[in-house]
Amino acid sequence: MSIGYDRALNVLDEYRITGRRGHRVSGMKYGWLGLMGAIAATAAMPAHAADLPAYGKAPSPMIAATYDWSGFYTGFNGGWGAAKRCFDQTVPAVATDSCQNATGAIAGAQVGFRWQTGGWVFGLEGQGDWANIRGSSPSLVNAGFTNRSRIDAFGLFTGQLGYAFDTALLYAKGGGAVVADRNEILNGGAVAATAAGENRWGAAAGAGVEWAFAPNWSAAVEYDHLFIGNRTATFNTPPPATAFSTDRIRGDADLVSVRINYRWGGPAISKY
């Protein structure tokens, strides 16, 4: 196309020169020649543009960073617990006694390990908490007396199964639980009889949602239900100790906690 453009200009120049030498060139013919030159020049412009060097280059594809939950972690937790505790007397008589709602604060620490493959996250965790879960109810068997229960501490040993949505993790957990349990019988606010403290074993099941708010830090809200084994406890009066009664104590616990974890490992892996 550039050859046609140059030829049109040459023809136009020849007619101009011929005109100067005395040849008559009509205005109409000269106008048509100018129009042909303009069309040739316009048609040649894309060809010239194609010959220009290209500057810059296409942007490279974006790389999306995906948070990796794999690695060891440690953290702290705090929250609230509630337990439904019931006393059923077996000695000196068999009778259904009172039930109570025990509530109180919990606080402790956890340590665990997680492994992620694709979106699935698997883990193991150990947790130990101090607790102040207490409750009391008037005895229906011993008039004027009050049954009181206490959970002073608990431990959880659980496995986890979750699914990650980048920096968000939904998980379920389950395993074993142990509870430090104490129970007393009061009379007028004073301890009339007490049962020896005991560690009661049971099971735990729960679920939570966790969010990574910094490269190695995450926060979670978790709910756990403790299936606490039943216990038969003998209550003795203060020394000189005599047996007051024997009761079967039963009831589970529910826990809600906020957790902060620090993970020992790299913050993210890249996927293309």
C-alpha positions in Angstrom: 0.0 0.0 0.0 2.9 2.4 0.6 4.0 1.9 -3.1 0.6 3.2 -4.3 0.9 6.2 -2.0 4.4 7.1 -3.4 3.3 6.6 -7.0 0.3 8.9 -6.5 2.5 11.7 -5.2 4.9 11.3 -8.1 2.0 11.6 -10.7 0.7 14.6 -8.9 4.1 16.3 -9.0 4.5 15.5 -12.7 1.2 17.2 -13.5 2.2 20.2 -11.5 5.5 20.4 -13.4 3.8 20.0 -16.8 1.4 22.7 -15.8 4.2 25.1 -15.2 5.7 24.3 -18.7 2.6 25.5 -20.4 0.4 22.4 -20.6 -3.2 23.0 -19.5 -4.4 20.9 -16.7 -8.1 21.3 -15.9 -9.1 22.1 -12.4 -11.4 19.1 -12.3 -8.6 16.7 -13.4 -6.3 18.2 -10.8 -8.9 17.8 -8.1 -9.4 14.1 -9.0 -5.7 13.6 -8.8 -5.6 15.1 -5.4 -8.5 13.0 -4.2 -6.7 9.8 -5.5 -3.6 10.8 -3.6 -5.5 11.3 -0.4 -7.2 7.9 -0.7 -3.9 6.2 -1.4 -2.3 7.9 1.6 -5.2 6.9 3.8 -5.0 3.3 2.7 -1.3 3.2 3.3 -1.6 4.3 6.9 -2.5 0.9 8.4 0.4 -0.7 6.5 2.8 1.8 8.0 1.3 1.4 11.4 1.8 -2.4 11.1 5.5 -1.8 10.5 5.9 0.2 13.8 7.5 -1.7 16.7 5.2 -2.8 19.5 5.9 -1.3 22.9 5.1 -3.0 26.2 3.9 -6.6 26.7 0.8 -8.4 27.8 0.4 -8.6 31.6 1.4 -11.9 33.2 -1.3 -14.0 34.8 -2.2 -13.3 38.4 -1.0 -15.7 41.1 -3.6 -16.3 43.8 -2.2 -16.9 47.3 -4.0 -19.6 49.3 -3.6 -19.8 53.1 -2.1 -23.0 54.3 -3.3 -24.3 57.7 -0.6 -27.0 58.0 1.8 -27.0 61.0 2.0 -26.9 64.8 0.1 -24.3 66.7 -0.3 -23.1 70.3 -2.8 -20.7 71.8 -5.1 -19.6 74.6 -8.8 -19.7 75.1 -11.5 -18.3 77.4 -15.2 -18.5 77.7 -18.2 -19.8 79.5 -19.4 -23.2 80.6 -22.7 -24.6 81.8 -23.5 -28.1 83.3 -26.8 -29.8 84.2 -26.0 -31.8 87.4 -28.4 -34.1 89.1 -28.1 -36.0 92.5 -29.9 -39.3 93.0 -29.6 -40.9 96.5 -28.8 -44.6 96.7 -27.9 -44.8 100.5 -29.6 -44.8 103.0 -32.6 -44.8 100.7 -33.1 -44.9 96.9 -34.6 -41.6 95.9 -34.4 -39.0 93.1 -33.0 -35.8 94.5 -32.6 -32.4 93.0 -31.0 -31.1 89.7 -29.1 -27.8 89.2 -27.7 -25.6 86.5 -24.0 -25.0 87.2 -22.4 -22.1 85.3 -19.1 -20.3 85.3 -16.0 -19.1 83.5 -13.3 -21.2 81.8 -9.8 -20.3 80.6 -6.9 -22.3 79.4 -4.5 -23.2 76.6 -4.3 -25.6 73.6 -1.6 -27.1 71.4 -2.1 -29.1 68.2 -1.0 -30.0 64.7 -2.9 -29.6 61.4 -2.2 -31.0 58.0 -4.0 -29.6 54.9 -4.5 -31.4 51.5 -6.5 -29.5 49.0 -9.3 -27.8 50.9 -9.5 -30.5 53.6 -7.7 -30.0 57.0 -7.0 -32.8 59.5 -5.7 -32.2 63.0 -5.0 -33.4 66.5 -5.3 -31.2 69.6 -4.8 -31.3 73.4 -6.5 -28.7 75.6 -6.4 -28.0 79.3 -8.6 -25.4 81.1 -9.2 -24.0 84.6 -12.9 -23.8 85.3 -15.2 -22.2 87.9 -18.5 -24.0 87.0 -20.6 -24.1 90.1 -24.2 -24.7 91.0 -26.5 -25.6 93.9 -30.1 -26.7 94.5 -32.2 -27.5 97.6 -32.2 -31.2 98.4 -35.6 -32.9 97.9 -34.5 -35.8 100.1 -32.8 -34.1 103.1 -35.0 -31.2 104.1 -33.0 -28.0 104.9 -29.8 -29.3 103.1 -28.4 -28.0 99.8 -26.6 -30.1 97.1 -23.6 -28.2 95.5 -21.5 -29.3 92.5 -18.2 -27.9 91.2 -16.1 -28.4 88.0 -12.7 -27.0 88.7 -10.8 -28.1 85.6 -11.1 -30.2 82.4 -9.0 -31.6 79.6 -9.8 -32.5 76.0 -8.0 -34.8 73.6 -9.6 -34.5 70.2 -9.2 -35.1 66.5 -10.3 -32.5 64.0 -11.8 -32.5 60.5 -12.3 -29.3 58.6 -12.6 -27.6 55.3 -10.7 -24.4 54.5 -12.0 -21.4 52.4 -8.6 -19.7 52.1 -8.2 -17.8 55.4 -11.5 -19.2 56.9 -11.7 -22.7 58.4 -14.8 -24.6 59.4 -14.1 -27.7 61.5 -15.6 -30.4 63.7 -13.9 -32.2 66.5 -14.3 -35.2 68.7 -12.5 -37.3 71.3 -12.0 -37.9 75.0 -12.6 -35.6 78.0 -11.7 -35.6 81.6 -13.3 -33.4 84.3 -12.0 -32.5 87.8 -15.3 -32.8 89.8 -16.2 -32.0 93.4 -19.5 -32.2 95.2 -20.7 -31.1 98.7 -23.8 -31.1 100.8 -24.4 -27.8 102.7 -26.5 -27.0 105.8 -27.1 -23.4 106.5 -24.3 -22.4 104.1 -21.7 -24.5 105.9 -20.3 -27.7 104.5 -22.1 -30.6 106.2 -20.7 -33.5 104.1 -18.3 -33.7 101.2 -17.3 -36.3 98.6 -13.7 -36.8 97.6 -12.7 -35.0 94.5 -12.5 -37.2 91.4 -11.4 -37.1 87.8 -14.4 -38.2 85.7 -13.8 -39.4 82.2 -16.1 -39.0 79.2 -16.3 -37.9 75.6 -16.2 -34.6 73.8 -17.7 -33.3 70.5 -17.7 -29.9 69.1 -17.4 -27.5 66.2 -15.9 -24.1 65.4 -15.0 -21.5 62.8 -11.6 -20.0 62.6 -10.2 -17.0 60.7 -6.6 -16.2 60.0 -6.2 -12.4 60.5 -2.4 -12.3 60.1 0.2 -14.5 58.4 0.5 -16.9 61.5 -2.3 -15.7 63.8 -5.9 -16.9 63.8 -8.9 -16.4 66.0 -11.8 -18.9 66.5 -15.1 -19.3 68.2 -15.8 -22.9 69.3 -18.6 -24.9 70.9 -18.0 -28.2 72.8 -20.3 -30.7 74.5 -18.8 -32.9 77.2 -20.5 -36.3 77.8 -19.4 -36.7 81.4 -19.6 -40.2 82.9 -21.9 -40.8 85.9 -20.3 -41.1 89.3 -21.4 -42.7 92.6 -20.0 -40.6 95.5 -20.0 -41.2 99.2 -20.5 -38.0 101.3 -18.8 -37.9 104.7 -19.2 -35.4 107.4 -16.2 -33.5 108.7 -13.9 -35.4 111.2 -14.7 -37.5 112.9 -16.0 -38.6 109.5 -19.2 -40.5 109.3 -21.1 -41.5 106.2 -23.9 -39.1 105.5 -25.2 -40.5 102.2 -24.2 -42.0 98.9 -25.5 -40.3 95.7 -25.3 -41.1 92.0 -24.3 -37.8 90.3 -24.9 -37.3 86.6 -25.0 -34.6 84.0 -23.1 -33.2 80.9 -21.5 -29.8 80.2 -21.6 -27.3 77.4 -18.7 -24.9 76.6 -18.4 -21.8 74.4 -15.0 -20.3 74.0 -13.0 -17.7 72.0 -9.5 -18.9 71.0 -6.3 -17.2 69.7 -3.8 -19.5 68.0 -0.2 -18.9 66.7 0.9 -21.3 64.0 4.5 -22.4 63.5 4.9 -22.5 59.8 4.8 -20.5 56.5 1.7 -18.3 55.9 0.7 -19.4 52.4 1.4 -21.5 49.3 0.9 -20.2 45.8 -1.3 -21.9 43.2 -1.5 -21.0 39.6 
